[in-house]
């Protein structure tokens, strides 16, 4: 904007406004960079370090604990099975006694590994409390930083709005004076000032168009009075859904086919659309005209 102001002329009303808006945008950009930097240091970096460090370790140890629990459950099941078989086969007591002793030994080892892993996981999880306190503080700092950022942006835009508001009258006054004859004296009263501007009729003149209802020429469409022109109609495919704003417009559904035509005196951005017994104005931008 500053470069464009230099090209247009920094002394012109448009150039001055471009410079003011550009300076505000520069201040907004600086505030955004400061907010991003603050959010990265106070919140994102600590959170990322925790997720990639402590939390990854905790998750790993918890998975190991889960596997230890599964091993312990399997050893308990084997011991239970061995004892049940020993009770049924008394004649083979020596053989099953060995199996029972083996299962009990495996169970003791597995239980020891499970208890050790449970203690490691418990200690790591206890450290989460202090970590939560730290991250909670970081989160509060992040919210405060974001609040300050939006407050700064709001204040910058208020200042810009005041600057533009105070210079609006000067800009438009300078525009009218620049367009007037430089030799003409400045108007000294409202009556004289009004005399320097072209008269604008307060009552619009609506031309009468043969074959077209006056309501169409006036921009008010009565569907019952509209008839297709002699020049013919065209088919159009609806690109997007459109909800009619009033009874003079036709609601549209995407991908449906309608018949359209234009009438003399209509806004070029609108056409008359027909779908069965329904008709009304439709926006051209919502249509794909077909040959």
C-alpha positions as CSV (number, residue, x, y, z in Angstrom):
1,X,0.0,0.0,0.0
2,X,2.9,2.4,0.8
3,X,4.5,1.7,-2.6
4,X,1.1,2.2,-4.3
5,X,0.7,5.5,-2.4
6,X,4.1,6.7,-3.7
7,X,3.0,5.8,-7.3
8,X,-0.4,7.5,-7.0
9,X,1.1,10.5,-5.2
10,X,1.5,10.7,-1.4
11,X,0.0,14.2,-1.5
12,X,-3.3,13.1,-3.1
13,X,-6.3,12.1,-0.9
14,X,-6.1,8.5,-2.1
15,X,-2.3,8.4,-1.5
16,X,-2.6,9.8,2.0
17,X,-5.3,7.2,2.8
18,X,-3.2,4.4,1.4
19,X,-0.3,5.5,3.6
20,X,-2.5,5.5,6.8
21,X,-4.0,2.1,6.0
22,X,-0.6,0.7,5.1
23,X,0.9,1.9,8.4
24,X,-2.0,0.3,10.3
25,X,-1.5,-3.0,8.5
26,X,2.2,-2.9,9.4
27,X,1.3,-2.4,13.0
28,X,-1.1,-5.3,12.8
29,X,1.5,-7.5,11.3
30,X,4.0,-6.6,14.0
31,X,1.4,-7.4,16.7
32,X,0.7,-10.8,15.0
33,X,4.4,-11.7,14.9
34,X,4.8,-10.8,18.5
35,X,1.8,-12.9,19.5
36,X,3.0,-15.9,17.5
37,X,6.4,-15.6,19.1
38,X,5.0,-15.3,22.6
39,X,2.6,-18.3,22.0
40,X,5.5,-20.4,20.7
41,X,7.7,-19.7,23.7
42,X,5.1,-19.7,26.5
43,X,2.8,-22.5,25.3
44,X,3.6,-24.5,22.1
45,X,7.3,-25.2,22.9
46,X,6.7,-26.5,26.5
47,X,3.7,-28.6,25.3
48,X,5.7,-30.0,22.4
49,X,8.6,-30.9,24.6
50,X,6.3,-32.6,27.1
51,X,4.5,-34.6,24.3
52,X,7.8,-35.6,22.6
53,X,9.6,-36.3,25.9
54,X,7.9,-37.1,29.2
55,X,4.6,-38.2,27.7
56,X,6.2,-40.4,25.2
57,X,8.2,-42.1,28.0
58,X,5.1,-42.5,30.1
59,X,3.1,-44.0,27.2
60,X,6.0,-46.5,26.5
61,X,6.1,-47.6,30.2
62,X,2.3,-48.0,30.3
63,X,2.4,-50.2,27.2
64,X,5.1,-52.3,28.9
65,X,3.0,-52.5,32.1
66,X,0.0,-53.7,30.0
67,X,2.2,-56.5,28.5
68,X,3.4,-57.4,32.0
69,X,-0.2,-57.7,33.1
70,X,-1.1,-60.0,30.2
71,X,1.9,-62.2,31.0
72,X,0.9,-62.3,34.6
73,X,-2.7,-63.4,33.7
74,X,-1.3,-66.1,31.4
75,X,0.9,-67.5,34.2
76,X,-2.0,-67.5,36.6
77,X,-4.1,-69.4,34.0
78,X,-1.3,-72.0,33.5
79,X,-0.9,-72.5,37.3
80,X,-4.6,-73.0,37.7
81,X,-4.7,-75.5,34.8
82,X,-1.8,-77.4,36.3
83,X,-3.4,-77.7,39.7
84,X,-6.7,-78.8,38.2
85,X,-4.9,-81.6,36.2
86,X,-2.9,-82.6,39.3
87,X,-6.1,-83.1,41.3
88,X,-7.6,-85.3,38.5
89,X,-4.5,-87.4,37.9
90,X,-3.4,-88.6,41.3
91,X,-1.5,-91.5,39.8
92,X,0.8,-89.2,37.9
93,X,1.3,-86.8,40.8
94,X,5.0,-86.5,40.4
95,X,4.7,-85.4,36.8
96,X,2.0,-82.8,37.5
97,X,3.9,-81.7,40.7
98,X,6.8,-80.7,38.4
99,X,4.4,-78.8,36.2
100,X,2.8,-77.1,39.1
101,X,6.2,-76.1,40.5
102,X,7.3,-74.8,37.1
103,X,4.1,-72.7,36.8
104,X,4.5,-71.3,40.3
105,X,8.1,-70.3,39.6
106,X,7.1,-68.5,36.3
107,X,4.2,-66.8,38.2
108,X,6.6,-65.5,40.9
109,X,9.0,-64.1,38.2
110,X,6.2,-62.6,36.2
111,X,4.6,-61.1,39.3
112,X,8.0,-59.5,40.3
113,X,8.4,-58.0,36.8
114,X,4.8,-56.7,36.9
115,X,5.3,-55.1,40.3
116,X,8.5,-53.4,39.2
117,X,6.9,-52.0,36.1
118,X,3.9,-50.9,38.0
119,X,6.2,-48.9,40.4
120,X,8.0,-47.3,37.5
121,X,4.7,-46.3,35.9
122,X,3.3,-45.0,39.2
123,X,6.4,-42.7,39.7
124,X,6.1,-41.3,36.2
125,X,2.4,-40.6,36.6
126,X,3.0,-38.9,39.9
127,X,5.2,-36.4,38.2
128,X,2.3,-35.5,35.9
129,X,0.7,-33.4,38.7
130,X,3.6,-31.0,38.7
131,X,3.7,-31.0,34.9
132,X,0.0,-30.2,34.8
133,X,0.5,-27.2,37.1
134,X,3.2,-25.9,34.8
135,X,1.2,-26.4,31.6
136,X,-1.8,-24.8,33.3
137,X,0.2,-21.7,33.9
138,X,1.5,-21.7,30.3
139,X,-2.1,-22.0,29.1
140,X,-3.2,-19.0,31.1
141,X,-0.3,-17.0,29.7
142,X,-1.3,-18.1,26.2
143,X,-4.9,-16.9,26.7
144,X,-3.6,-13.6,28.2
145,X,-1.3,-13.1,25.2
146,X,-4.0,-13.8,22.8
147,X,-6.4,-11.4,24.6
148,X,-3.7,-8.6,24.4
149,X,-3.2,-9.3,20.7
150,X,-6.8,-8.9,19.8
151,X,-7.1,-5.8,22.1
152,X,-4.1,-4.3,20.2
153,X,-5.6,-5.1,16.8
154,X,-9.0,-3.6,17.9
155,X,-7.2,-0.4,19.1
156,X,-5.2,-0.1,15.9
157,X,-8.4,-0.3,13.8
158,X,-10.2,2.2,16.1
159,X,-7.3,4.6,15.6
160,X,-7.4,4.1,11.8
161,X,-11.2,4.6,11.8
162,X,-10.9,7.9,13.6
163,X,-8.1,9.1,11.3
164,X,-10.2,8.2,8.2
165,X,-13.3,9.7,9.7
166,X,-11.6,13.0,10.5
167,X,-10.2,13.2,7.0
168,X,-13.2,12.0,5.1
169,X,-14.8,15.5,4.9
170,X,-11.5,17.0,3.7
171,X,-11.0,14.3,1.1
172,X,-14.4,14.6,-0.5
173,X,-14.3,18.4,-0.2
174,X,-11.0,18.4,-2.0
175,X,-12.4,16.1,-4.7
176,X,-15.3,18.4,-5.5
177,X,-13.1,21.4,-5.4
178,X,-10.6,19.8,-7.7
179,X,-13.3,19.0,-10.2
180,X,-14.7,22.5,-10.2
181,X,-13.3,25.4,-12.3
182,X,-10.1,26.7,-10.6
183,X,-11.1,30.3,-11.4
184,X,-14.5,30.0,-9.8
185,X,-14.7,31.6,-6.3
186,X,-15.2,29.3,-3.3
187,X,-18.9,29.1,-2.3
188,X,-19.7,31.3,0.7
189,X,-23.0,29.8,1.6
190,X,-24.9,26.4,1.2
191,X,-27.0,27.9,-1.5
192,X,-24.0,28.9,-3.6
193,X,-22.4,25.5,-3.0
194,X,-25.4,23.7,-4.1
195,X,-25.5,25.8,-7.3
196,X,-22.0,24.5,-8.3
197,X,-23.3,20.9,-8.5
198,X,-25.5,19.5,-11.2
199,X,-29.1,19.2,-10.3
200,X,-30.3,15.6,-9.5
201,X,-33.9,14.9,-10.2
202,X,-35.7,13.6,-7.1
203,X,-38.3,11.6,-8.9
204,X,-37.0,9.0,-11.3
205,X,-38.5,8.9,-14.8
206,X,-39.6,5.5,-15.7
207,X,-39.6,4.9,-19.5
208,X,-42.5,3.2,-21.0
209,X,-41.4,0.1,-23.0
210,X,-43.8,-1.4,-25.5
211,X,-44.7,-4.9,-24.5
212,X,-43.1,-4.7,-21.1
213,X,-45.1,-4.0,-17.9
214,X,-44.2,-0.9,-16.0
215,X,-43.5,-3.0,-13.0
216,X,-40.6,-4.6,-14.8
217,X,-39.1,-1.3,-15.9
218,X,-39.4,-0.1,-12.3
219,X,-37.5,-3.1,-11.1
220,X,-40.6,-4.6,-9.4
221,X,-41.5,-7.9,-11.1
222,X,-45.0,-9.3,-11.1
223,X,-44.6,-12.9,-12.5
224,X,-48.2,-12.9,-13.7
225,X,-47.6,-10.0,-16.0
226,X,-44.3,-11.3,-17.5
227,X,-44.4,-13.0,-20.9
228,X,-41.4,-14.5,-22.8
229,X,-40.1,-12.1,-25.5
230,X,-40.5,-12.7,-29.2
231,X,-36.7,-13.2,-29.5
232,X,-37.0,-16.5,-27.7
233,X,-35.7,-18.2,-24.6
234,X,-32.6,-20.2,-23.5
235,X,-32.0,-23.2,-21.3
236,X,-29.7,-22.8,-18.2
237,X,-28.3,-25.2,-15.7
238,X,-28.3,-24.0,-12.0
239,X,-24.9,-24.0,-10.5
240,X,-25.8,-23.4,-6.8
241,X,-28.8,-23.5,-4.6
242,X,-30.5,-20.1,-4.3
243,X,-33.1,-19.0,-1.8
244,X,-35.6,-16.5,-3.1
245,X,-35.5,-13.2,-1.2
246,X,-39.1,-12.3,-2.0
247,X,-42.1,-13.3,-4.1
248,X,-40.6,-11.7,-7.2
249,X,-37.6,-14.1,-7.3
250,X,-37.5,-17.8,-8.1
251,X,-35.8,-20.3,-5.7
252,X,-33.2,-22.5,-7.4
253,X,-31.8,-26.0,-6.8
254,X,-28.3,-26.9,-7.9
255,X,-28.1,-28.9,-11.2
256,X,-31.7,-28.3,-12.2
257,X,-32.6,-27.1,-15.7
258,X,-34.7,-23.9,-16.1
259,X,-35.8,-21.7,-19.0
260,X,-34.5,-18.1,-18.9
261,X,-34.9,-14.9,-20.9
262,X,-34.3,-11.2,-20.5
263,X,-36.6,-8.2,-20.8
264,X,-35.8,-4.7,-21.9
265,X,-34.9,-2.5,-19.0
266,X,-33.9,-5.3,-16.6
267,X,-30.8,-5.3,-14.5
268,X,-28.2,-7.2,-16.6
269,X,-27.2,-9.2,-13.5
270,X,-30.7,-10.8,-13.5
271,X,-32.9,-12.9,-15.8
272,X,-36.4,-14.1,-15.8
273,X,-36.5,-17.8,-14.9
274,X,-39.3,-20.3,-15.5
275,X,-39.8,-23.8,-14.1
276,X,-43.1,-25.3,-15.0
277,X,-45.8,-22.8,-13.8
278,X,-43.3,-21.0,-11.6
279,X,-41.4,-17.9,-12.7
280,X,-39.4,-15.1,-11.2
281,X,-36.1,-13.3,-11.2
282,X,-32.9,-15.3,-11.0
283,X,-29.3,-14.1,-10.6
284,X,-27.1,-14.7,-13.7
285,X,-24.1,-15.7,-11.5
286,X,-26.0,-18.8,-10.4
287,X,-26.5,-20.0,-13.9
288,X,-24.7,-21.7,-16.7
289,X,-26.3,-20.6,-19.9
290,X,-26.6,-23.3,-22.5
291,X,-26.8,-22.7,-26.3
